[in-house]
């Protein structure tokens, strides 16, 4: 695979790269509409493929927050066209890595020594490359290690990248006024946290200790002496990424076992720790040789404040959903409904969120849920398609919900998709046995 000797870090360089991508996309639309004149039956599949290819190619060399956005979009399987999901999912663990000289330079700067001076062996070529960092294999004192190295300039470019994305996002989601700033600040804050490997080391060790009692779940060992703000060293665990495993697994009982571990892990974090691994994509979970689920990458941990947690999960209760007064009160508590809404907006968003939550919270309505249920996921996909085509929604003020929705909803959406991939049938209450 081609390696990178340099990553654009300046605002002008990065803006120029995005502009080139925009020009390519514009050309794709011109070609599409030209063909459609000749062939009115032409659908948008080829256009989506071309756009996904050009956007991914433009972002993969930028890395950092720009590529992280693509990774987040790839989790949105029921809303994004499949061409985008397929292409953007590559950003989870398959992008051009840094060259060996740039890797050595990073070690010298942040640990004071070259990698060959720190480890017994070190592979100069990355075995894995994603949005914020890449992974190398090393050995030390008979132990095999995974060494994650952060790309240069990632943290410094987050604010400027988001400034470039902001006008597009504001238009796409119809965000209005200064209130929309809270969403961008939340994303910026979490992305900056993800670039702090000292924080990630602490979070990794803490969550590993707190959740070690959960059955069929495993965590790597971490090595602070070989870690710094831009380098993180942990135990290398042999296995398959979850997406690789689900592509061939035909053992329903094994899928159930792993799915139960995944569900219990997330519910224990959410309901007891009140903080959660908020990046549930397949590249962050490995199935080891003993058929255990291995959770990695704790750079994105979302803390769940009590004032959000309580009304959020009250909305998962059918007794609240089906009581108009209680339901409306919770929508105001969670900032879904606003005091400056018009009667038309109140009526529209109350119905919209009632329909949405009645469906999306179904896994919480009983003691058991089958995540292989195609009808459930088909309804979610259909609802997403209806929202994307709803012209009335585009005219409404899009500033909906507490800033905490961004990462909590993303967490549940990603979790549901992983459980669907596993075809898992889970007991939704077993996590309670782990709570002291």
Beta strands, then each sheet from edge to edge (+ up, - down):
strand 1: 121-122
strand 2: 128-129
strand 3: 133-140
strand 4: 143-150
strand 5: 217-219
strand 6: 231-235
strand 7: 239-241
strand 8: 275-277
strand 9: 285-288
strand 10: 293-295
strand 11: 301-303
strand 12: 368-370
strand 13: 425-427
sheet 1: 1+ 3- 2+
sheet 2: 1+ 3- 4+ 6-
sheet 3: 5+ 10+ 9- 7+
sheet 4: 8+ 11-
sheet 5: 12+ 13-
end
